Amino acid sequence: MRRTYTEAEHSIRMNRAKRNVISLIKYLIIITVAFFMLYPLLWMMGASFSEDLLTSFSFLPQHFSLSGWREALKAPGWGSATGYSLLRALWNTMQYVIPEVLFMTFSTLLVAYVVARFHFKGKKIVFALIIATLLMPATVFRIPMFVFWTTEPFASLWEGSKIPFMPFLPLWAGGLFAINSFSVFMYIQFFRSIPRDLDEAAYIDGANKFQVLFYVLIPILKPIVITVALLLFISSFNDYQGPLIYRGDTDTYPLSLVLPMLSKDSTNTYAHVFSRSIVGVALPIIIFFSAQKYFVGNEADTAIKG
């Protein structure tokens, strides 16, 4: 009996040691992969504190300096003695990112709700058009939209305007009309995973179609809503071609135009370039990690009892 008990203890210890070794190997692999994924950001961070350009694999600066960060929020003025504030450029960026994300997230949700939940003639044709526009590159629409926004009376709405958000009207007005077919498609696919029993139960309780959407479906759709909003934010924040086409004077330049121009001034060092680049990517990184906890699976099935 004692021998059997000792063998069982030994077997338990061996299995526990085996699980510990497997867990250690898993964590080592995860840490190694995470390091290589974060290495470009670590290297850029180290280069922002270095007087000279880093030329080795190590991201630790050999000659530590804070000169780049002392002027990180101020870019050269391209002939102006005052320079250009990166905070101003960030605010210019937010003037078209915020309305586009808000309007596009809501308008595409409404379109997807109608296509996924309602029955009407031509529904399959509408869905086919959504897929067709999804497969078309965005540059195809640049010239027609530029002609549209530069002709009267639309040009007078935004050209030279001093009202906040209005100088960037061509960049965010499309959000009112759900022009992002990829977001519509994502919503439709998520709607299809939600049982219609929830809708029917709400209708029996006297809810109308909008109440079903706002009080029943949107709480379930929260993960995909945040995902769509985050993707729209990153796409709009990194957009270079749009602001380049509709740009006005230098006071309205967003970060996507300001940052590439930093290398044109002879007063810049590599530390200045990398510190300002970090300032430019800091907000998307913060927002991404803040919203990461909402990236969860569909919880629609937990709302149905049976």
C-alpha positions as CSV (number, residue, x, y, z in Angstrom):
1,M,0.0,0.0,0.0
2,R,2.9,2.3,0.9
3,R,4.6,1.5,-2.4
4,T,1.4,2.3,-4.4
5,Y,1.1,5.6,-2.6
6,T,4.7,6.5,-3.3
7,E,4.3,5.7,-6.9
8,A,1.2,7.9,-7.1
9,E,3.1,10.8,-5.5
10,H,6.0,10.3,-7.9
11,S,3.6,10.3,-10.9
12,I,1.9,13.5,-9.7
13,R,5.2,15.2,-9.2
14,M,6.4,14.2,-12.6
15,N,3.2,15.4,-14.3
16,R,3.4,18.7,-12.4
17,A,7.1,19.1,-13.4
18,K,6.1,18.3,-17.0
19,R,3.4,20.9,-17.0
20,N,5.7,23.5,-15.5
21,V,8.3,22.8,-18.2
22,I,5.7,23.1,-21.0
23,S,4.4,26.3,-19.5
24,L,7.9,27.7,-19.3
25,I,8.5,26.9,-22.9
26,K,5.2,28.6,-23.9
27,Y,6.1,31.7,-22.0
28,L,9.5,31.9,-23.5
29,I,8.1,31.6,-27.0
30,I,5.5,34.3,-26.2
31,I,8.1,36.6,-24.7
32,T,10.5,36.1,-27.7
33,V,7.7,36.8,-30.3
34,A,6.5,39.8,-28.3
35,F,10.0,41.2,-28.1
36,F,10.5,41.0,-31.9
37,M,7.1,42.6,-32.5
38,L,7.9,45.5,-30.1
39,Y,11.5,45.8,-31.2
40,P,10.9,48.5,-33.8
41,L,9.2,50.6,-31.2
42,L,11.9,50.0,-28.6
43,W,14.6,50.8,-31.2
44,M,12.8,54.1,-32.1
45,M,12.4,54.9,-28.4
46,G,16.2,54.3,-27.8
47,A,17.1,56.4,-30.9
48,S,15.1,59.3,-29.6
49,F,17.5,59.5,-26.6
50,S,20.6,59.1,-28.6
51,E,22.8,61.9,-30.0
52,D,23.8,59.8,-32.9
53,L,21.9,57.4,-35.1
54,L,21.8,53.8,-33.8
55,T,23.6,51.5,-36.2
56,S,23.5,48.2,-34.2
57,F,20.9,45.7,-33.1
58,S,20.9,47.2,-29.6
59,F,18.3,49.9,-28.9
60,L,20.2,51.3,-25.9
61,P,21.7,54.7,-26.8
62,Q,25.5,55.0,-26.5
63,H,25.4,58.8,-25.9
64,F,22.3,59.6,-23.9
65,S,20.7,62.9,-24.7
66,L,17.4,64.7,-24.1
67,S,17.8,67.2,-26.9
68,G,15.2,65.5,-29.1
69,W,12.5,65.4,-26.4
70,R,13.1,69.0,-25.3
71,E,11.7,70.0,-28.7
72,A,9.5,67.0,-29.4
73,L,6.3,69.0,-29.5
74,K,7.6,71.7,-31.8
75,A,8.5,71.1,-35.5
76,P,10.6,73.4,-37.7
77,G,8.6,76.2,-39.2
78,W,9.9,75.8,-42.8
79,G,11.3,79.3,-42.8
80,S,9.3,80.5,-39.9
81,A,11.1,81.4,-36.6
82,T,8.1,80.3,-34.5
83,G,8.0,76.7,-35.6
84,Y,5.0,74.5,-35.9
85,S,3.3,72.9,-32.9
86,L,2.7,69.1,-33.0
87,L,-0.1,69.6,-30.6
88,R,-1.7,71.9,-33.2
89,A,-1.1,69.2,-35.9
90,L,-2.7,66.6,-33.5
91,W,-5.8,68.8,-33.1
92,N,-6.0,69.2,-36.8
93,T,-5.9,65.5,-37.2
94,M,-8.7,65.0,-34.6
95,Q,-10.9,67.5,-36.4
96,Y,-11.5,65.0,-39.2
97,V,-10.8,61.7,-37.3
98,I,-13.4,62.2,-34.5
99,P,-16.4,63.1,-36.7
100,E,-15.5,60.4,-39.3
101,V,-15.2,57.7,-36.6
102,L,-18.4,58.7,-34.9
103,F,-20.6,59.2,-38.0
104,M,-19.2,56.2,-39.9
105,T,-19.5,53.8,-37.0
106,F,-23.2,54.8,-36.5
107,S,-24.2,55.1,-40.1
108,T,-22.7,51.8,-41.2
109,L,-24.4,50.1,-38.2
110,L,-27.8,51.4,-39.4
111,V,-27.2,50.2,-42.9
112,A,-26.0,46.8,-41.7
113,Y,-29.1,46.5,-39.4
114,V,-31.4,47.2,-42.3
115,V,-29.7,44.7,-44.7
116,A,-29.3,42.0,-42.1
117,R,-32.6,42.2,-40.2
118,F,-35.2,43.6,-42.6
119,H,-36.8,41.9,-45.6
120,F,-37.3,44.1,-48.7
121,K,-37.1,43.8,-52.5
122,G,-33.6,44.0,-53.9
123,K,-32.0,43.0,-50.7
124,K,-29.6,40.6,-52.5
125,I,-28.7,43.3,-55.0
126,V,-27.9,45.8,-52.2
127,F,-25.6,43.2,-50.5
128,A,-24.0,42.4,-53.8
129,L,-23.2,46.2,-54.3
130,I,-21.7,46.3,-50.8
131,I,-19.4,43.4,-51.7
132,A,-18.6,45.0,-55.1
133,T,-17.6,48.3,-53.5
134,L,-15.6,46.4,-50.9
135,L,-13.4,44.9,-53.6
136,M,-12.8,48.3,-55.2
137,P,-9.7,50.3,-54.2
138,A,-10.4,53.6,-52.4
139,T,-8.2,55.5,-54.9
140,V,-10.9,54.9,-57.6
141,F,-13.2,57.4,-55.8
142,R,-10.5,60.1,-55.2
143,I,-10.9,62.1,-58.4
144,P,-14.7,62.1,-58.6
145,M,-14.9,63.1,-54.9
146,F,-12.3,65.8,-55.5
147,V,-14.3,67.3,-58.4
148,F,-17.4,67.1,-56.2
149,W,-15.9,69.0,-53.3
150,T,-14.1,71.6,-55.3
151,T,-17.1,72.8,-57.3
152,E,-19.7,75.4,-56.0
153,P,-21.5,75.5,-53.7
154,F,-19.7,72.7,-51.9
155,A,-16.2,74.4,-52.1
156,S,-17.5,77.4,-50.2
157,L,-18.5,75.2,-47.2
158,W,-14.9,74.2,-46.3
159,E,-12.3,76.2,-48.3
160,G,-10.8,78.9,-46.0
161,S,-13.3,78.2,-43.3
162,K,-12.3,79.1,-39.7
163,I,-15.0,77.1,-38.0
164,P,-13.6,74.0,-36.2
165,F,-14.0,70.7,-38.2
166,M,-15.3,72.5,-41.3
167,P,-11.9,72.9,-43.1
168,F,-11.7,69.1,-43.1
169,L,-15.3,68.5,-44.3
170,P,-14.4,66.5,-47.4
171,L,-12.5,64.0,-45.2
172,W,-15.3,63.2,-42.8
173,A,-18.6,64.0,-44.6
174,G,-18.6,60.5,-46.1
175,G,-19.2,59.2,-42.6
176,L,-22.7,60.5,-42.7
177,F,-23.5,58.2,-45.7
178,A,-21.9,54.9,-44.6
179,I,-19.4,54.9,-47.5
180,N,-17.2,52.3,-45.7
181,S,-18.4,49.0,-47.1
182,F,-16.0,47.0,-45.1
183,S,-17.5,48.2,-41.8
184,V,-21.0,47.5,-43.2
185,F,-19.9,43.9,-44.1
186,M,-18.4,43.3,-40.6
187,Y,-21.6,44.4,-39.0
188,I,-23.8,42.3,-41.3
189,Q,-21.7,39.2,-40.5
190,F,-22.0,39.9,-36.8
191,F,-25.7,40.5,-37.0
192,R,-26.1,37.1,-38.7
193,S,-24.5,35.4,-35.6
194,I,-27.2,36.9,-33.3
195,P,-30.4,34.7,-33.0
196,R,-33.6,36.4,-34.2
197,D,-35.3,35.1,-31.0
198,L,-34.0,38.2,-29.3
199,D,-35.8,40.5,-31.8
200,E,-39.0,38.5,-31.6
201,A,-39.0,38.6,-27.8
202,A,-38.5,42.4,-27.9
203,Y,-41.3,42.8,-30.4
204,I,-43.7,40.8,-28.2
205,D,-42.9,43.1,-25.3
206,G,-43.9,46.1,-27.5
207,A,-40.5,47.4,-28.7
208,N,-40.2,49.0,-32.2
209,K,-37.4,48.4,-34.6
210,F,-35.2,51.2,-33.3
211,Q,-35.7,50.1,-29.7
212,V,-34.7,46.6,-30.6
213,L,-31.5,48.0,-32.1
214,F,-30.5,50.3,-29.3
215,Y,-31.7,48.4,-26.2
216,V,-31.3,44.8,-27.3
217,L,-28.7,44.4,-30.1
218,I,-26.2,47.2,-29.5
219,P,-25.3,45.9,-26.0
220,I,-24.5,42.6,-27.7
221,L,-22.8,44.4,-30.6
222,K,-20.4,46.4,-28.3
223,P,-17.3,44.3,-29.2
224,I,-17.8,44.7,-33.0
225,V,-18.8,48.4,-32.6
226,I,-15.6,49.1,-30.8
227,T,-13.6,47.1,-33.3
228,V,-15.1,49.0,-36.2
229,A,-14.5,52.3,-34.5
230,L,-10.9,51.4,-33.8
231,L,-10.2,50.3,-37.3
232,L,-11.8,53.5,-38.6
233,F,-9.7,55.5,-36.2
234,I,-6.4,53.9,-37.3
235,S,-7.3,54.2,-41.0
236,S,-8.3,57.9,-40.7
237,F,-5.4,58.8,-38.4
238,N,-2.9,57.3,-40.8
239,D,-4.5,58.7,-43.9
240,Y,-1.9,60.7,-46.0
241,Q,-3.5,61.0,-49.4
242,G,-6.8,62.5,-48.3
243,P,-5.3,65.4,-46.3
244,L,-2.7,65.9,-49.0
245,I,-5.4,66.4,-51.6
246,Y,-7.6,68.8,-49.6
247,R,-4.9,70.6,-47.6
248,G,-5.1,74.3,-47.0
249,D,-2.5,76.5,-45.4
250,T,0.1,75.2,-43.0
251,D,-2.1,76.0,-40.0
252,T,-4.4,73.2,-41.0
253,Y,-1.8,70.5,-41.6
254,P,-2.4,67.3,-39.7
255,L,0.2,64.9,-38.3
256,S,0.2,62.8,-41.4
257,L,1.5,65.8,-43.4
258,V,3.7,67.3,-40.7
259,L,5.8,64.3,-39.7
260,P,7.0,63.4,-43.3
261,M,8.2,67.0,-43.7
262,L,10.4,67.1,-40.6
263,S,13.5,65.8,-42.5
264,K,13.4,68.9,-44.8
265,D,14.9,71.2,-42.1
266,S,18.6,71.2,-41.4
267,T,18.1,71.9,-37.7
268,N,16.7,68.3,-37.2
269,T,18.7,65.5,-35.7
270,Y,17.8,61.9,-35.6
271,A,16.7,62.3,-32.0
272,H,14.3,65.0,-33.1
273,V,12.8,62.9,-35.8
274,F,12.3,59.8,-33.7
275,S,10.9,61.7,-30.6
276,R,8.4,63.5,-32.8
277,S,7.5,60.2,-34.5
278,I,6.8,58.7,-31.1
279,V,4.5,61.6,-30.3
280,G,2.7,60.9,-33.5
281,V,2.1,57.2,-32.8
282,A,1.4,57.6,-29.0
283,L,-2.3,58.3,-29.3
284,P,-3.2,55.3,-31.5
285,I,-1.1,53.0,-29.2
286,I,-2.9,54.3,-26.1
287,I,-6.3,53.9,-27.7
288,F,-5.6,50.5,-29.0
289,F,-4.5,49.1,-25.6
290,S,-7.4,50.9,-23.9
291,A,-9.9,49.2,-26.2
292,Q,-8.3,45.8,-26.2
293,K,-10.3,44.5,-23.3
294,Y,-13.5,44.9,-25.3
295,F,-12.2,42.5,-28.0
296,V,-14.3,39.5,-26.8
297,G,-16.4,36.9,-28.5
298,N,-20.1,37.1,-29.2
299,E,-22.2,37.0,-26.1
300,A,-25.6,36.7,-27.9
301,D,-26.1,33.1,-26.8
302,T,-25.9,34.0,-23.1
303,A,-28.9,36.2,-23.5
304,I,-31.2,33.3,-24.4
305,K,-32.5,31.0,-21.7
306,G,-33.7,27.5,-22.5
